Amino acid sequence: MSYFKYHVFVCTNKREEGACCACLGATNARTYLKKRCKELGIHGEGQVRINNAGCLDRCAQGPVMVIYPEETWYTYVDSEDLDEIITRHLQHGQIVERLKI
């Protein structure tokens, strides 16, 4: 049995040249995800863990995150997209097809 129900890795990598998740607001997105999950009471052991990730090597599709154990890759634009991922995937176990990459 996994320690967390969902483990979310948000790419926050900063590249010197070219597109990167950090340049697209990924650090703020990770902070937002963690804050909202704590507010909703779904963060912690047996629930959801939000982590930084180094380069996930999908810069052209960025910003990106991956959620385990399903190995679901998402891109997002704003906090509304992040809220949809939280509500549908992390709270109800439903893949958000429109954000999936």
C-alpha positions as semicolon CSV with decimal commas, in nm:
position;residue;x (nm);y (nm);z (nm)
1;M;0,000;0,000;0,000
2;S;0,128;0,343;-0,097
3;Y;0,211;0,601;0,169
4;F;0,008;0,859;-0,027
5;K;-0,310;0,805;-0,225
6;Y;-0,184;1,057;-0,482
7;H;0,166;1,189;-0,532
8;V;0,181;1,504;-0,747
9;F;0,509;1,612;-0,906
10;V;0,506;1,966;-1,044
11;C;0,795;2,051;-1,276
12;T;0,950;2,374;-1,149
13;N;1,268;2,346;-1,354
14;K;1,434;2,667;-1,476
15;R;1,629;2,650;-1,802
16;E;1,880;2,911;-1,907
17;E;1,748;2,908;-2,263
18;G;1,418;2,817;-2,419
19;A;1,081;2,732;-2,274
20;C;1,063;2,597;-1,922
21;C;0,798;2,531;-1,662
22;A;0,947;2,782;-1,417
23;C;0,908;3,059;-1,675
24;L;0,541;2,966;-1,704
25;G;0,459;3,010;-1,335
26;A;0,511;2,653;-1,215
27;T;0,649;2,752;-0,875
28;N;0,337;2,956;-0,801
29;A;0,120;2,671;-0,927
30;R;0,290;2,424;-0,694
31;T;0,245;2,662;-0,400
32;Y;-0,123;2,705;-0,492
33;L;-0,182;2,330;-0,519
34;K;-0,023;2,263;-0,182
35;K;-0,214;2,544;-0,013
36;R;-0,552;2,436;-0,157
37;C;-0,496;2,071;-0,067
38;K;-0,416;2,172;0,291
39;E;-0,725;2,397;0,305
40;L;-0,939;2,110;0,179
41;G;-0,791;1,870;0,435
42;I;-0,661;1,630;0,169
43;H;-0,286;1,689;0,215
44;G;-0,072;1,449;0,413
45;E;-0,020;1,083;0,495
46;G;-0,265;0,855;0,319
47;Q;-0,394;1,142;0,108
48;V;-0,215;1,384;-0,128
49;R;0,148;1,491;-0,144
50;I;0,254;1,787;-0,363
51;N;0,623;1,794;-0,463
52;N;0,861;1,994;-0,678
53;A;1,017;1,804;-0,963
54;G;1,324;1,878;-1,166
55;C;1,290;1,871;-1,541
56;L;1,024;1,624;-1,652
57;D;1,146;1,664;-2,011
58;R;0,815;1,781;-2,157
59;C;0,904;2,149;-2,186
60;A;0,719;2,200;-2,515
61;Q;0,397;2,097;-2,340
62;G;0,463;2,296;-2,025
63;P;0,390;2,375;-1,763
64;V;0,348;2,012;-1,664
65;M;0,278;1,789;-1,367
66;V;0,240;1,415;-1,325
67;I;0,018;1,240;-1,071
68;Y;0,094;0,893;-0,941
69;P;-0,005;0,616;-0,906
70;E;-0,199;0,657;-1,234
71;E;0,098;0,819;-1,412
72;T;-0,133;1,090;-1,542
73;W;0,038;1,386;-1,710
74;Y;-0,129;1,727;-1,712
75;T;-0,066;2,073;-1,842
76;Y;-0,248;2,377;-1,703
77;V;-0,294;2,747;-1,767
78;D;-0,436;2,901;-1,452
79;S;-0,576;2,838;-1,104
80;E;-0,910;2,732;-1,255
81;D;-0,731;2,443;-1,428
82;L;-0,552;2,357;-1,103
83;D;-0,882;2,365;-0,911
84;E;-1,034;2,129;-1,166
85;I;-0,743;1,886;-1,121
86;I;-0,781;1,906;-0,743
87;T;-1,158;1,855;-0,747
88;R;-1,191;1,595;-1,016
89;H;-0,868;1,396;-0,988
90;L;-0,744;1,436;-0,632
91;Q;-1,083;1,440;-0,462
92;H;-1,293;1,221;-0,693
93;G;-1,041;1,004;-0,879
94;Q;-1,150;1,123;-1,225
95;I;-0,897;1,200;-1,497
96;V;-0,933;1,554;-1,640
97;E;-0,916;1,460;-2,007
98;R;-0,904;1,817;-2,141
99;L;-0,580;1,889;-1,950
100;K;-0,416;1,551;-2,003
101;I;-0,102;1,530;-2,218
